[in-house]
Amino acid sequence: MASAKTRKLLVDVARSVFAKKGFEDTTMNDIALASGKGRRTLYTYFKNLDEVYYAVIEEEIELMIERLKDVEVKNLNPEDKLLQLIYTHLSLAREVVNRNGNLRAEFFRDIWRVEKVRKKFDLTERDLIARTLMEGMRSGQFDVMDVRLCVDIIHYCIKGLEVPYIFGRLGAGGASYSRPVVQRILHRALTKMEEKTDKETK
């Protein structure tokens, strides 16, 4: 327990130091001094600065995964749940960048360069999307010809929206402006053809 607390402290301190100085200008000594634990303790848990950095990234990813899972258990219809998954992802991406100061967008890009960590997040998110699509199909709300392909398309679209969303380029009105547009795209792409035809004739 003490060991886990010490490691968590070091990771939290490292995040703060990275945020202030950026990864390139941070040393193991900077983190050791800021933590008050000393270099020997720091090297007990991490072999080098890259390991510390990846530990910070991994913790960010775990937080993101938990937030996405929180959306899954909400009592929402599948279309609304899928929309909320998309905007939770985008909001989390922006939070990570804003929280990490000098690392800014470079920090978030580096997260996705870490294949092991990226794979865990991507697989979790893809599973959540797939389950939401299946839920919509079971309820008769969605008509999806190929779930795996649909998951691929939605997932890559979300990732493609990250940078414009982070920098406020996704519509002049922000999320409140873009959200109805995204919802309409989802609705037209996923709902049954009969439902679309009925609404279009009204």
LUMKOL-976740 format. One line per 10 residues: number of its first residue (from 1); their letters; for each residue x, y, z of N, C-alpha, C. Coordinates in Angstrom, 3 decimals. Each point is the difference from the previous one (the first is absolute). Layout:
# LUMKOL-976740
NUM> a> X,Y,Z,X,Y,Z,X,Y,Z; ...
This chain:
# LUMKOL-976740
1> masaktrkll> 0.827,-1.204,0.000,-0.827,1.204,0.000,0.868,1.263,0.000; 1.033,0.021,0.849,0.901,1.152,0.057,0.721,0.166,-1.321; 0.380,-1.131,-0.603,0.690,0.026,-1.282,-0.890,0.612,-1.084; -1.269,-0.384,-0.024,-0.937,0.532,-0.993,-0.218,1.497,0.197; -0.070,0.428,1.260,-0.198,1.421,0.292,1.201,0.822,-0.446; 1.197,-0.542,0.235,1.216,0.707,-0.396,0.060,0.136,-1.517; -0.313,-1.076,-0.704,0.009,0.050,-1.464,-1.023,0.998,-0.522; -1.188,0.008,0.608,-1.045,0.947,-0.403,0.464,1.438,0.233; 0.661,0.238,1.115,0.522,1.336,0.292,1.006,0.426,-1.064; 0.891,-0.900,-0.352,1.017,0.319,-1.001,-0.629,0.306,-1.359
11> vdvarsvfak> -1.015,-0.761,-0.350,-0.683,0.237,-1.277,-0.708,1.351,0.019; -0.662,0.316,1.104,-0.710,1.282,0.114,0.979,1.174,-0.055; 1.121,-0.138,0.681,1.013,1.053,-0.021,0.575,0.153,-1.399; 0.278,-1.136,-0.642,0.545,0.032,-1.362,-0.958,0.713,-0.952; -1.302,-0.270,0.138,-0.982,0.665,-0.855,0.098,1.513,0.160; 0.115,0.433,1.234,0.088,1.430,0.282,1.275,0.611,-0.586; 1.110,-0.715,0.150,1.283,0.506,-0.531,-0.029,0.028,-1.519; -0.520,-1.062,-0.623,-0.114,-0.026,-1.458,-0.875,1.154,-0.487; -1.080,0.260,0.728,-0.920,1.061,-0.394,0.665,1.367,0.044; 0.892,0.199,0.963,0.677,1.298,0.148,1.170,0.157,-0.957
21> kgfedttmnd> 0.783,-1.063,-0.164,1.250,0.123,-0.751,-0.033,-0.644,-1.374; -0.968,-0.883,-0.240,-0.001,-0.769,-1.235,0.904,-1.212,0.150; -0.250,-1.016,-0.801,0.758,-1.249,0.117,1.482,0.195,-0.311; 0.313,0.736,-1.063,1.382,0.154,-0.442,0.873,0.706,1.030; -0.572,0.880,0.792,0.785,0.776,0.972,-0.071,-0.552,1.411; -0.606,-1.164,0.173,-0.111,-0.620,1.326,1.059,-1.084,0.160; 0.570,-0.096,1.190,0.969,-1.060,0.301,-0.524,-0.847,1.154; 0.618,-1.153,0.177,-0.345,-0.848,1.147,0.286,0.750,1.300; 1.040,0.787,0.010,0.346,0.758,1.199,-1.085,1.014,0.341; -0.590,0.641,-1.031,-1.094,0.955,0.232,-1.163,-0.676,0.727
31> ialasgkgrr> -0.335,-1.197,-0.448,-1.125,-0.733,0.600,0.346,-0.451,1.413; 1.223,-0.480,0.177,0.428,-0.437,1.330,-0.046,1.158,0.993; 0.504,1.158,-0.407,0.008,1.171,0.888,-1.423,0.453,0.318; -0.846,0.037,-1.018,-1.377,0.458,0.202,-0.787,-0.946,0.900; 0.318,-1.287,-0.064,-0.727,-0.989,0.802,0.480,-0.047,1.444; 1.233,0.466,0.233,0.584,-0.081,1.332,0.424,-1.405,0.386; 0.031,-0.904,-0.981,0.328,-1.400,0.274,1.439,-0.365,-0.344; 0.626,0.802,-0.837,1.384,-0.286,-0.359,0.117,-0.892,-1.230; 1.175,0.077,-0.642,0.220,-0.742,-1.249,-0.050,-1.514,0.217; 0.515,-0.471,1.116,0.031,-1.443,0.239,-1.414,-0.580,0.022
41> tlytyfknld> -0.905,0.692,0.681,-1.386,-0.466,0.053,-0.634,0.027,-1.386; 0.246,1.085,-0.750,-0.566,0.124,-1.337,0.471,-1.143,-0.897; 1.310,-0.318,0.077,0.539,-1.072,-0.844,-0.412,-1.395,0.481; -0.509,-0.072,1.210,-0.540,-1.278,0.473,-1.262,-0.368,-0.784; -0.755,1.004,-0.392,-1.264,-0.227,-0.690,0.100,0.150,-1.521; 0.931,0.824,-0.469,0.109,0.272,-1.435,1.455,-0.014,-0.445; 0.258,-0.685,-1.116,1.370,-0.117,-0.497,0.499,1.291,-0.634; -0.895,0.730,-0.627,0.395,1.222,-0.703,-1.192,0.942,-0.154; 0.250,1.141,-0.640,-1.044,1.017,-0.135,-1.146,-0.476,-0.886; 0.306,-0.799,-1.015,-1.055,-0.518,-0.870,-1.004,-0.840,0.786
51> evyyavieee> 0.503,-0.811,0.919,-0.906,-0.826,0.817,-0.907,0.866,0.865; 0.555,1.077,0.537,-0.813,0.918,0.803,-1.082,0.631,-0.878; 0.413,0.437,-1.165,-0.915,0.652,-0.934,-1.133,-0.934,-0.407; 0.338,-1.248,-0.316,-1.019,-0.963,-0.389,-0.946,-0.323,1.157; 0.525,0.037,1.222,-0.853,-0.228,1.168,-1.027,1.126,0.141; 0.432,1.222,-0.279,-0.922,1.141,0.030,-1.070,-0.178,-1.076; 0.433,-0.357,-1.187,-0.923,-0.213,-1.110,-0.996,-1.106,0.328; 0.514,-1.104,0.550,-0.859,-1.137,0.314,-1.073,0.385,1.007; 0.375,0.819,0.969,-0.995,0.431,0.991,-1.075,0.858,-0.657; 0.411,0.870,-0.926,-0.972,0.809,-0.730,-0.965,-0.908,-0.773
61> ielmierlkd> 0.551,-1.018,-0.642,-0.819,-0.920,-0.781,-0.993,-0.743,0.885; 0.452,-0.442,1.172,-0.895,-0.718,0.922,-1.168,0.883,0.404; 0.268,1.269,0.241,-1.069,0.931,0.358,-0.986,0.159,-1.153; 0.532,0.069,-1.216,-0.857,0.127,-1.175,-0.880,-1.231,-0.174; 0.581,-1.165,0.198,-0.756,-1.250,-0.133,-1.142,-0.043,1.017; 0.281,0.389,1.232,-1.040,-0.012,1.036,-1.141,0.945,-0.342; 0.335,1.154,-0.557,-1.043,0.967,-0.364,-0.872,-0.535,-1.130; 0.610,-0.693,-0.959,-0.791,-0.597,-1.080,-0.916,-1.096,0.535; 0.525,-0.800,0.933,-0.815,-1.067,0.578,-1.168,0.567,0.789; 0.184,1.171,0.589,-1.100,0.660,0.716,-1.157,0.318,-0.948
71> vevknlnped> 0.335,0.354,-1.231,-1.034,0.306,-0.990,-0.788,-1.266,-0.351; 0.715,-1.113,-0.130,-0.647,-1.249,-0.422,-1.123,-0.421,0.945; 0.170,0.237,1.287,-1.003,-0.471,0.966,-1.162,0.974,0.182; 0.030,1.117,-0.685,-1.097,0.956,0.111,-1.242,-0.532,-0.707; -1.139,0.395,0.510,-1.278,-0.435,-0.579,-0.380,0.922,-1.163; 0.644,-0.241,-1.142,-0.224,0.810,-1.189,-0.394,-0.907,-1.160; -0.735,0.539,-0.950,-0.252,-0.801,-1.188,1.315,-0.088,-0.785; 0.163,-1.038,-0.840,1.291,-0.245,-0.657,0.551,1.182,-0.798; -0.868,0.738,-0.682,0.483,1.134,-0.792,0.576,1.083,0.902; -0.711,0.315,1.074,0.488,1.011,0.939,1.267,-0.473,0.704
81> kllqliythl> 0.074,-1.289,0.300,1.184,-0.544,0.669,1.218,0.094,-0.913; -0.184,-0.325,-1.263,1.102,0.084,-0.953,0.477,1.438,-0.148; -0.932,0.924,-0.067,0.353,1.415,-0.099,0.770,0.449,1.232; -0.441,-0.464,1.185,0.687,0.379,1.225,1.398,-0.622,0.086; 0.152,-1.229,-0.505,1.331,-0.615,-0.053,0.943,0.845,-0.845; -0.498,0.467,-1.137,0.827,0.811,-0.899,0.436,1.284,0.687; -0.950,0.703,0.611,0.345,1.296,0.592,0.745,-0.138,1.330; -0.169,-1.125,0.669,0.818,-0.254,1.190,1.448,-0.193,-0.418; 0.229,-0.772,-1.040,1.357,-0.194,-0.529,0.628,1.343,-0.353; -0.718,0.827,-0.753,0.550,1.281,-0.443,0.274,0.937,1.178
91> slarevvnrn> -0.911,0.016,0.961,0.194,0.852,1.180,1.192,-0.459,0.823; 0.166,-1.315,0.121,1.140,-0.545,0.735,1.309,0.341,-0.688; 0.015,-0.068,-1.323,1.206,0.352,-0.749,0.400,1.444,0.298; -0.983,0.887,0.016,0.295,1.407,0.272,0.449,0.199,1.446; -0.625,-0.722,0.927,0.407,0.099,1.400,1.449,-0.425,0.200; 0.405,-1.085,-0.667,1.378,-0.484,0.128,0.971,1.070,-0.459; -0.286,0.621,-1.131,0.882,1.035,-0.528,0.037,1.207,0.938; -1.168,0.462,0.427,-0.062,1.173,0.870,0.647,-0.245,1.353; -0.133,-1.219,0.513,0.524,-0.321,1.324,1.520,-0.070,0.020; 0.598,-0.219,-1.158,1.428,-0.267,-0.017,0.853,1.137,-0.545
101> gnlraeffrd> -0.504,1.207,0.154,0.784,1.206,-0.207,0.896,0.016,-1.214; 1.313,0.083,0.216,0.966,0.161,-1.071,0.018,-1.157,-0.991; -0.542,-1.138,0.390,-0.009,-1.132,-0.927,-1.056,0.185,-1.075; -1.077,0.656,0.334,-1.074,0.335,-0.924,-0.328,-1.142,-0.962; -0.196,0.328,-1.269,-0.422,-1.032,-0.953,1.081,-1.043,-0.214; 1.264,0.389,0.188,1.088,-0.973,-0.155,-0.161,-1.143,0.985; -0.452,0.318,1.206,-0.219,-1.036,1.009,-1.038,-0.996,-0.484; -1.101,0.515,-0.537,-1.054,-0.920,-0.433,0.453,-0.830,-1.192; 0.761,0.584,-0.909,0.516,-0.785,-1.122,0.934,-1.084,0.502; 0.800,0.325,1.006,0.912,-1.005,0.555,-0.753,-1.141,0.660
111> iwrvekvrkk> -1.155,0.270,0.567,-0.808,-1.070,0.573,-0.262,-1.054,-1.064; -0.368,0.459,-1.187,-0.364,-0.939,-1.054,1.211,-0.648,-0.663; 1.206,0.501,0.303,1.205,-0.661,-0.505,0.363,-1.211,0.851; -0.515,-0.067,1.195,0.292,-1.128,0.881,-0.957,-1.128,-0.363; 0.476,-0.937,-0.805,-0.889,-0.999,-0.599,-0.744,-0.833,1.032; 0.693,-0.435,1.037,-0.625,-0.859,1.002,-1.159,0.709,0.690; 0.225,1.248,0.384,-1.035,0.765,0.698,-1.110,0.374,-0.968; 0.373,0.411,-1.195,-0.994,0.363,-0.999,-0.908,-1.177,-0.326; 0.591,-1.149,-0.123,-0.773,-1.186,-0.355,-1.056,-0.297,1.056; 0.351,0.158,1.255,-0.948,-0.273,1.087,-1.192,0.944,-0.070
121> fdlterdlia> 0.275,1.278,-0.206,-1.084,0.977,-0.075,-0.854,-0.241,-1.241; 0.662,-0.193,-1.132,-0.733,-0.204,-1.250,-0.900,-1.231,0.068; 0.516,-1.093,0.534,-0.795,-1.224,0.089,-1.208,0.190,0.914; 0.216,0.694,1.121,-1.104,0.264,0.920,-1.074,0.838,-0.672; 0.429,1.060,-0.667,-0.963,0.889,-0.650,-0.737,-0.719,-1.130; 0.721,-0.776,-0.780,-0.633,-0.734,-1.090,-1.030,-1.002,0.534; 0.319,-0.657,1.114,-0.953,-0.926,0.621,-1.261,0.731,0.450; 0.180,1.190,0.567,-1.150,0.784,0.457,-0.874,0.406,-1.184; 0.627,0.413,-1.079,-0.755,0.383,-1.195,-0.754,-1.207,-0.551; 0.701,-1.144,-0.080,-0.623,-1.215,-0.538,-1.193,-0.426,0.843
131> rtlmegmrsg> 0.147,0.052,1.318,-1.108,-0.405,0.872,-1.193,0.947,-0.142; 0.295,1.284,-0.194,-1.071,0.971,-0.181,-0.729,-0.242,-1.321; 0.753,-0.312,-1.037,-0.625,-0.324,-1.287,-0.871,-1.244,0.108; 0.511,-1.016,0.671,-0.767,-1.236,0.175,-1.258,0.249,0.817; 0.112,0.851,1.003,-1.170,0.362,0.811,-1.055,0.668,-0.873; 0.454,0.879,-0.883,-0.924,0.677,-0.901,-0.641,-0.946,-0.991; 0.737,-1.012,-0.437,-0.553,-0.995,-0.923,-1.024,-0.884,0.701; 0.302,-0.379,1.238,-0.948,-0.841,0.745,-1.314,0.732,0.269; 0.105,1.304,0.222,-1.204,0.782,0.291,-0.760,0.380,-1.265; 0.616,-0.275,-1.155,-0.636,0.344,-1.262,0.244,1.426,-0.438
141> qfdvmdvrlc> 0.833,0.742,0.739,0.265,1.403,-0.335,1.030,0.125,-1.113; 1.010,-0.868,0.005,1.067,0.063,-0.994,-0.156,-1.095,-1.049; 0.497,0.291,-1.173,0.052,-0.972,-1.088,1.435,0.023,-0.539; 0.857,-0.850,0.536,1.429,0.009,-0.328,0.337,-1.255,-0.790; 0.516,0.193,-1.201,0.321,-1.136,-0.859,1.254,-0.733,0.471; 1.004,0.742,0.439,1.278,-0.590,0.403,0.480,0.722,1.244; -0.177,-0.609,1.167,0.325,0.659,1.267,1.485,0.337,0.078; 0.856,-0.931,-0.369,1.438,0.243,0.103,0.430,1.183,-0.860; -0.490,0.057,-1.230,0.335,1.113,-0.883,-0.551,1.309,0.540; -1.208,-0.047,0.539,-0.618,1.200,0.572,0.806,0.507,1.191
151> vdiihycikg> 0.474,-0.918,0.830,0.849,0.380,1.132,1.275,0.668,-0.502; 0.622,-0.577,-1.027,1.219,0.587,-0.577,-0.240,1.438,-0.442; -1.079,0.202,-0.748,-0.283,1.330,-0.546,-0.252,1.013,1.112; -0.839,-0.376,0.969,-0.313,0.919,1.105,1.254,0.320,0.802; 0.789,-1.032,0.291,1.193,0.182,0.825,1.012,0.917,-0.677; 0.246,-0.213,-1.291,0.955,0.856,-0.707,-0.534,1.423,-0.153; -1.290,0.141,-0.153,-0.591,1.338,-0.068,0.195,0.756,1.314; -0.203,-0.685,1.123,0.184,0.641,1.300,1.441,0.495,0.137; 0.948,-0.861,-0.328,1.411,0.377,0.123,0.351,1.161,-0.929; -0.640,0.022,-1.162,0.250,1.091,-0.935,-0.536,1.339,0.482
161> levpyifgrl> -0.974,-0.045,0.910,-0.588,1.233,0.531,0.760,0.554,1.208; 0.938,-0.780,0.553,0.680,0.401,1.232,0.664,1.369,-0.102; 0.897,0.172,-0.969,0.766,1.246,-0.090,-0.897,1.204,-0.253; -0.942,-0.049,-0.981,-0.882,1.156,-0.165,-0.826,0.302,1.244; -0.414,-1.039,0.726,-0.791,0.220,1.210,0.856,0.644,1.087; 1.216,-0.508,0.177,0.905,0.538,1.028,0.241,1.488,-0.212; 0.182,0.398,-1.264,0.347,1.394,-0.290,-1.208,0.854,-0.381; -1.217,-0.525,0.248,-1.201,0.795,-0.214,-0.312,0.279,-1.452; 0.401,-0.908,-0.897,-0.231,0.217,-1.431,-1.175,-0.821,-0.525; -0.723,-0.639,0.873,-1.124,-0.847,-0.424,-1.285,0.813,0.069
171> gaggasysrp> -0.134,0.933,-0.917,-1.179,0.863,-0.015,0.190,1.208,0.898; -0.573,1.110,-0.400,0.179,1.253,0.741,-0.624,-0.032,1.387; -1.028,-0.842,0.168,-0.702,-0.029,1.278,0.454,-1.086,0.951; 1.112,-0.677,-0.308,0.504,-1.049,0.876,-0.896,-1.227,0.000; 0.051,-0.744,1.111,-0.728,-1.267,0.094,-1.501,0.200,-0.161; -0.529,1.092,0.533,-1.444,0.234,-0.082,-0.451,0.178,-1.446; 0.912,0.448,-0.860,-0.318,0.191,-1.417,0.205,-1.283,-0.803; 1.102,-0.691,0.274,0.341,-1.182,-0.797,-0.784,-1.246,0.402; -0.398,-0.083,1.254,-0.654,-1.212,0.495,-1.271,-0.368,-0.781; -0.913,0.946,-0.264,-1.193,-0.371,-0.768,0.332,-0.491,-1.412
181> vvqrilhral> 1.070,0.551,-0.585,0.412,-0.425,-1.338,0.502,-1.436,0.037; 0.843,-0.300,0.990,0.524,-1.360,0.148,-1.145,-0.965,0.276; -0.942,0.417,0.834,-1.145,-0.863,0.311,-0.818,-0.305,-1.255; -0.167,1.005,-0.841,-0.772,-0.216,-1.228,0.718,-0.972,-0.930; 1.314,0.134,-0.097,0.787,-0.919,-0.831,-0.145,-1.430,0.517; 0.112,-0.165,1.325,-0.142,-1.330,0.586,-1.396,-0.564,-0.279; -0.998,0.835,0.193,-1.376,-0.466,-0.179,-0.235,-0.474,-1.430; 0.445,0.787,-0.964,-0.226,-0.350,-1.402,0.814,-1.222,-0.408; 1.151,-0.195,0.639,0.861,-1.127,-0.368,-0.437,-1.312,0.641; -0.613,0.065,1.176,-0.225,-1.217,0.780,-1.442,-0.456,0.118
191> tkmeektdke> -0.948,0.911,-0.147,-1.387,-0.408,0.211,-0.551,-0.735,-1.217; -1.091,-0.703,0.210,-0.602,-0.810,-1.056,-0.520,0.873,-1.136; 0.099,-0.526,-1.199,-0.417,0.738,-1.186,-1.479,0.388,0.076; -0.860,-0.902,0.544,-1.434,0.302,0.082,-0.234,1.236,0.859; 0.781,0.081,1.135,-0.170,1.142,0.902,0.403,1.287,-0.698; 1.084,-0.037,-0.775,0.447,1.190,-0.722,-1.060,0.421,-1.014; -0.523,-0.968,-0.736,-0.995,0.286,-1.015,-1.248,0.623,0.610; -0.459,-0.548,1.130,-1.186,0.531,0.682,0.207,1.449,0.406; 1.170,0.315,0.537,0.263,1.357,0.478,0.154,0.954,-1.163; 0.604,-0.485,-1.105,0.226,0.883,-1.138,-1.312,0.352,-0.712
201> tk> -1.016,-0.856,0.123,-1.267,0.255,-0.684,-0.955,0.870,0.811; 0.376,0.204,1.279,-0.874,0.817,0.852,0.255,1.486,-0.221
